């Protein structure tokens, strides 16, 4: 049984709002930027200090002298869909994008733990704000956004809740690890074991289940709603059985008087497999609303 089936059955996820009309497709999705020979677009391999090791990352540097607004892009569990097409589209639109692998995932050293995923996101943001890194990679440290897919959406929400300097945050088909931690242990083990364990080091479904059960309140992003009231937050959901998790957060923010929330539901699967252009369009259009003059 798949993760989405287990969670939908166990948590009785509520339906999201009706799908909104598709937006106009931004030119950056189908048009390359004007080449800049002095400051060309580039890919830079980086090794980012976090927790005593250096995690693997790739920076998609936007063309132009910059400094460029920058997105930290967080993958899910284990991150089979890394949304690199979205990274390329954002770069064409003038955003530098930092992708990375959490400790213990996809070759980054260390053992995989959920709490460390949150620490790693903070470490990547600290890396982007370091003056030497910002200068080398043409990053504007005052214009940083965090975007995450699936479990990465959980990372984005909890990171934005305490990092008030972020320009904005987006959650794509997010899974709430705190709610999964509220499942009976055997169900949590089954859910977490259905996710490509070969990409993760130093963990088992049992270890992961025990961690989220022990931290179910701290890991529940709905409880972070009070800290997200004034965050420019874009919550995207899909027909994957997880929409009710994000709905819980958006309802709490709305009830609390949050004024900067944007939501969207699209009838597609968890990876947005048949809605990639739609996803890119929605994210680029939202980012454009966050991009103040340099």
N, C-alpha and C positions, 0 to 999 in steps of 0.2 A: 504494500500500500504506500502511496506517495505521501510526501510531506504535506502537500496541500490538502489531500483527502483526509488525513488524520486531523489536521488542525480545523478544517471546516466542520468535521463531525464532532470533534471534542469541544470546540469553542462556539459553534453555531454562529459563525461570522454573519454580521448583518449586511444586507445589500447596500451598495453605495448609490450615490446619486446617478441619474441617467447620464449617459455619455454625451458630452458636449460636441457641438459641430466642429469638424476638423478646421484648424486655422490655415491661413495662407502659408505656403512653404517658403521659408527664408532662403534667400539666394545662396547663403553659405552652405546649404546642403548640397547644392549641385554646381557651385561655381568656385573655382580656386581663387585665392587672393592674388593680387598683383605681386609678382615676385619682387623681393627686396634683396639685391645682391649684397648690400652691406650688412643686413640683419635678416638672413633667410629663416624661414621656418625650419625647425630641427627637432630631432629626437635625442635626448640625453639620458644615458643610464646613470642612475644615482643609487647610492647606498646610504640610507637614512638612519642615524643613530636612534635606537629605541630599546629600552630595557637591557642595556649592556651588550647589544648586538647591533648589526646594521642590516635593516630590512631592504629588500629589493624594490626599486622603483624605476619608472620611466617617465620623463617629462616631455610632453608634447609642447615645444616652445613655439609660440605664435610668431608669424612674420612681423617685422617692423622693430624699430628701436625700443619701443615700449616706454616705461614699464607697462606690462599687460595685466589686466585683471586675471585672476587665476582660480581654477576649480580644482579641488581635491576630490578625486573620484574613487569611491569605496566599493569594492566588490562584495558579493554575498558569500554564502556558505555552500560549497567551498569557493564559489566564484567561477562556475563554468561559463556563465555569460558575463564577460568583463566590460561590455559596452564600449569597446574601442572604436566602433563606428561613431558613437556619440562623442567620444573624445576628439576624433578627427573633425567632426562637424563644428564642435565648439572652438577648436583651434582655427578653422577657416573663418569663424566669426570674430576672431581677434582675442580669444581667451587662451591663455596657456593652461595646460591640464597636467596635473600630477596623478599618475596611477601608481599603485603600490600593492604589495602583498604583505598581509599581516604576518607576524612571527609564526613560524611553523606552518605556513601555507605556501604552496607553489615555489618551494626552494628557498624562501627566507629562513634564516637560521632560527633555532629555538623550538619550543613546544607550543602547540596551538591552544590558546585559551580565549574565551570571550572577553574577559576583563582586559586582556592584553590588546585586543582589537581596538578598544576605546583608547588605551594608552598610545597605541601606534598612530591612530588618527591625530591625536594631540602632537605626537612627535613630528608627523609630516607637516602640520601647520607651523610648528616651531621652526622646522627646516625652511619652510617657505618665507618665514619672517626674518630669518637670519640675514643681516645686510649683505654678507658675502655671497650667499646663495641667491638672494634676490637680484643682486647686480649681475651675476654670471648668467642667470636664467631669464633675465628681463621680467622679473615678477614684481608686481605692485603689492607689497605686503599689507597695504591698507584696503585692498579690494580682493578679499578671499571669500570663496563660496565652497561649501561642502555638499556633495551629491552622492547618494548611495542607493544601491539596488538590493532588494531582498534584505538579508541580514545587514548589508551595508546601509540600508535605510535606517535601521535601528541605530547603527553607529552615528549616522548623520544627525538624527534627532537628539541623542544624548550628548553629542559633542556641541551642537548648537545651543543646547540648554545652558551650558556653562561658559561657552566662548562667545561673549557679547560683541567681540570685535568683528565677527563674520558679517559679510555683506548679506548673506542669505544662506538657506539650506533647502535641499530637495530630497524627498523620499520617494523611491520608485518601487511599487509593489513590496512594501516593507513588511518584514516579519518582526513581531514583538517578542523578543526572547524572554521577557518577563512573564508573558502570558503562557508561552510554551513551558516555562518553569512551573507553572501551576497545574500542569497535567500530572496524572499518576506517573511514577518513575518509568514503568515499563512502556507506557505510551510515548513519553519523552525520548526514551532510548530508541524506540522505533522511528520516530520522526527524525531524530538527528542522525541516525544511521543510514538514512535514505538519501545521502547527499555527496557521494563521491569521496569516500574517506581516503582514497589513495593520494589525494592532493594535500592531506594534512599530516603533520608529524607530531609524534609524542602525545597522541590522544586516542580515545575510543568513544563510541557513542555513550558508554556508561560514564566516563569522565566528564563529557560535555553535559550530560543530563544532570549529574550531581552538582556541577557548577551553577547551572541556571536555576536549579531548584533551591540551592542555598542562597541565591541572590535574586530571587524572583521579584522582590519589591524594588530593589535597586535597578534591576534590568527592565522594569516596566516603563516604557516611554510615555504611557498615559500619565503617569505620576510626574513626569517632567513638564506637563502642560503649563503650570504656572510660570515656568522659566522661559516659555516659548511665546508668550502673549504678544511680545513686540518684535518677534523674529519674522523676517520675510521668509515664509515657509511655504513651499510648494509640495503638496501631497498628491501623488499620482497612484491610482489603484487600478487593478485589472480583475478579470474573472478567474482568479486563481485560488479562491477560498480564503485569502488572507485579508480581503478588503475591510472586513469588520474590525481588524486590529487597528488599522489606520483611522477608521471611522471613530473609534473610541477616542483617539487623540484629537482629531479635528472637532469633535463635539465638545470635548473638554475645553479646548481653546476658544471655541465660539461662545460657550456658556460663560467663560471667564472674561469675555469682552475683548478677545484678541482681534486686532484690526488689520493684520498683514498676512492673513492666511489665504492661500489659493488652493483649490482642490480640483481634481479631474479624475473621472472614471472612464476607462476605455475598455470595450469588449474584446479583450485579447488575452493571451496566456501570460504566465508569470514572467517569461523572458521577452514579452512583447514581440514574439517571433514574426507575426504578420502585421506589425504596426511600428516598424523601426523608423520610417520617415515621419510618422505621426509623433513618436517619442522625441525625435530630434527637433522637430518643429516646435513642439510645446516647450521643450527646455530652452531652446535658443530664444524664443519669443519672451519667455519669462526672464532669462538672463538679461535681455536688453532693457528690461525695466529696472534692473539693479545697477546698471553700468553708468555711474556718474562720470562727468568729464574728468579726465586725468589731471 
